[in-house]
Amino acid sequence: MDRWDRMGRLAAYGGAAAMAPYAVIKVSWVVGSLLGLAPVGAGFGLAEWVVLNTVTVGMAAVGITLGLALARPWGMRLPGAPLVFCAWVGAGFLVSMLPYAVADSLLSEPDGSGGGNDPRMPGWEAALIQFGFIGMGLGLTLALPAYLRRRWPEAFSGRGGGPSPLGRAAVALGAAVGLMWLYWAAGGTAGLAHPDEGRATWRLLCGICGTWALVAAFAVARPGREGPGRLPRWLPSVLGWLGSGSLFAWSGWKLPFTLYVAIASPPDVVLPERLSLAITLHLCAVLAGGAMMWTLTRGHFRPHPEVATAPPG
């Protein structure tokens, strides 16, 4: 076990441990609201509040299980494709959320309520919830590449040539989406239907997602090669995995939400972008992220003998 593998396993354990308090808090909210011992969140009925938090409890359980699977020997025996897909999507969400959460906390003015947007939430609960997301995000960011490198080492050994035609198309599409998001992050207004709705937090998220899109495009377009002054072989694969996951996960979530706004036209929801352009960008991002993942993983899901004989854990 080399240092990268040890670091990845430690990060996986840390991510699972960081998510555990979040799961406990959410369970307490569900049980407390059902027993009348805890308040229901503002704007929610009891049933909606219970369903919402039950779903988040399930998501936390998946995150904890995923973290353990990336560290324990039994994780090497799980079906590769669904495990990697869940980890890839989770890491894609969280690598964008981490810098956004940190920057947003620095930009936001304190409200004096002692925790979060709901004044009834104690400050320690808000801190633990944020710690859970940050810890899981850091854990997946470090643990996923280490797991992939351990299970499919050929995926991190570098590629002799450039990407396939599908990969080149994904690179161009992802770069175009990223440049548009960075343009909005820099204050551009072309393509915005309601520029005044483009607040600092929205532009911040555009900047983060746009940066990851360009990182993914660069990583897939330029495979690592040995030699003086060249990138290490593993670095483009790691950056490509994380950046393509960010493209796919965030736009995969935003696309149905934007479609809902376009179809239902809820009076209390106004998006800065022109809806047709936003839908197009999110669709392109999902396609580009998925094609980049395919480019990075093609041929690397064949089982290895050491997987079949991994010791029980």
N, C-alpha and C positions, 0 to 999 in steps of 0.2 A: 504494500500500500504506500504510494508516494504522497508527497505533501498536498498535491491538488486533490487527491482522493480523500485524504483526511480532512481537509478544509471543507470539501463538499458534504461529507457525512456530518461533520459538526454543524454546518449551516442548516442541513435538513432537520437535525434534532432541534436546533435553536428555533427554526421556523415553526415546527410543530408545537414546541413549548410556548412560544409567543402567542399562538392562536388559542391555546387552552383557556386563558382567562376570558377571552372574547366569547367563547362558547358557553362558559359558565354564566357570564352576565346575561347573555341572550336567553338561556334557559330560565334564569331567575325572572326575567321580564315576562316570559310566557306564563310561568307558574304563578307569579305574583299577580298578573292581570286577571287570570282565571279565578284566583281566590279573592280578588278584590283588595289585595295587599299592596299593589303597585299601580301607578296611574297608567292610563292608556295614552299613547303619544298623541300630540296635538294633530288634529285633522283626520284621525283614524277612529273607526268604530272598533269594538272589542274583537269581532271576528277578523276584520282586516289586520289588526295589530297582531293577533295570535298567528294568523297564517304567514304574515310577512316575517315575523321573528322565528317561526318554526322553519321556514325556508332558509334563513340565515344560519340557524343552528345546523341544518343539514350541510350547508356550504362549509361551515367551520369544521364539521366532522370530516368532510371530504378533504379539506386542506390539511388537517392533522394526519389523516391516513396517508395522504400523498407525501407529506414530509417524511413519515416513517418508511414508506415504500422506497424513497430515494436513498435511504441510509441502510436499511436492513437487508440481509441476504435474501429474504423471501421476496423482496421487490424485484430481484433479478429474474424470478420465475413467473412474474405476472405477464399477461399479454402485452407486448411492447407498444403496439399502436395506440390503444386507448389510454394507457398510462402516460405515454409521451404527449398525446394530444391534450389531456387534462393539464399536465404540468406546463406545456407550452402556452396554452390559453391563460392559465393562472399567472404565469410569469409575465405574459404580455400585458395583462391588466396591471400588475403590481409594479413593473418597472416604470410605467408611466405615472402611477399613483404616488410612488414614493417621492420623487422630486416635486410633484404637484402639492402633496400634503405638506412637505417642509416649506416650500416657497409660499404657499397659501397661509400657513400659520404665521409666517414672518410679515406678510403683506396685510393680514387682517388685523383690525384694531380690536383690542380686548373689549368685551361687552360687559365686563364686571359681573356676570351672572355666575361665574365659578365653574363653568363647564359646558362647552358645546352650544348648539343653537337652542336647545330646550333648557330653560332655567331650572327645570325640575331634575335634570340629570346632574348628579354630583360630579365635581371635577375629577375625582379619582376614576370614576367610570369612563368618562370621556378620554382620559389619559390612557387607560388600559385598552380601550377599543382602538385608539390610534396606534398604540404600541403593538397590538396584535397584527394590524395590517402592515405596519412597517417591518415588524419582525418576520412575518411570513413572506413579504416581498423580498427582503434581503436573503432570506433562507432559500427561496426558490431560485433567485437570480444566481446564487453560487452553487446550489446543490444540483440543479438540472443539468448544466453543462458537465459537471463532474460525473453524474450518473450516465449521461450519454457517452461520455468518453470511456467510462468503465465498461459499458455494455456493448457499444458499437464503436470500438476504437478506430475503425477505418473511416468513420465519418469525420474524424478529427485529424486524419493523417495528411490532409491537403489534397487538392485535385490537380491533375496534370495540366488541364486546360481551363478555358473559361467556361461560363455557364452555357447550358443548352439554349436553343431558340426560345423555349418557354421561360427559362430563367432570365434571358435578356429582355423579353417582353415584360416580365414581372419587375425587373430592375427599373425599366423606363417608366412603367405605370406607378410604382411606388415612389420614385423620385418626383414625378409630376405632382402626385398628391401631397407629398411632403413639402414641396416648394410652395404650393398654394396655401397650406396651413401656416408655413413660416411667414408668408406674405401677410396673412391676416394677423399673425402674432406681432409683426413689426408695425402694425397700425394701418395696413391697407384696407380700403373699403370696397374695392371692386368685387362684385359678387355677393355683397351683403344687402339684404332687403331692409334690415333694421340696424344700422351701424351703432345706434345708441345702446342697443342691447349687448353689444360686444364689450362687456366689462373686462377688467384686468384679469380676473380669474379665468374667463373664457379664453382670452388671448394667451394666457400662460399655458393652459392645456393645449391649445393649438401649437404653441411653440415646442412643447415637450413631445407631442405626438409627431409633429413635423420633423423634429430632430431625429427621433427613432426611425422614422421612415427613410430618411437619407442614410442613416447608419446601416440599416438593413440593405438598402440598395448598394451601397459601397461594399459591404461585406460579401454579398452574393456575387457582385461583379468582379471582385478581386480576390481570388482564392489565395491562401497563404502559401508561401514557398520558402524553402530554406535559402540562406545566403545572406551576405552582409547587407545591412540596410533594408532587409525585407521583413514583412510581417511574420511572426511565428505562425505555424500551420494551424494551431488551434484557435487563434484569435478571431479570424473572420467567421468561423463556424459558430463560436459563442455569440458574437455580435449579430450574426445573421439570424440565429434562433431567437434571441431576445427581441430584435427589431421587427422581425416578421410576425412574432407573437403579438407585439404591440399593435401593429397594423390590423391584424385579423381580429383580435379580441375587442379592442375599443370600437372599431367601426362595426363589428358584428353586433355589438350592443346598441350602438347609436343608430344603425340603419333601421331596425324595426321601430324605434322610438320616433325617428324623423318621419317614417312612413305614417305612423299613427297621427302625428301632428298634421301632416299634409292631408290626410283623409278626414280626420275627425274635426280639425280646426278648433281645439279647445280654447276658450276665450282667455284662460289664465296662463297660457304657454305661448311665448313669442321667441322664436329662434333668430339669432342675428343673420344667418345665411339665407340666401334664396333657397327655398326648399328643394327645388329641382336640382340645383347645383350640389347641395349638401347630400342628397340621396345618391347622386352620381359619384361624388367623391368617396362616400362610405362604401358603396358597392365596389368601386375600383380598388379601395384599400383592402377589402376582404379578399378579392380575387388575387391581388398582388401578394398579400401575406400568405395565402394558401399556396400559391404557385412557388413562392420563395421556400416555403417549408418543403414542398415536394422536391424542389431542386436540391435542397440540403440533405434530404433523407432518402432519395431514390436509391434503391438497392441495399439500404443499410438495415433493413428489418429482418434479415435472415438470422435464424437462431444460431448461436455459437455453442460448441460443446460445453464450455464452461458454464453456460447458463443452465443447461439441463442437469449438470452435476453440482450446482451450487449447494453448499451445505445448508441444512435447515436452520431457520432463525426464528 
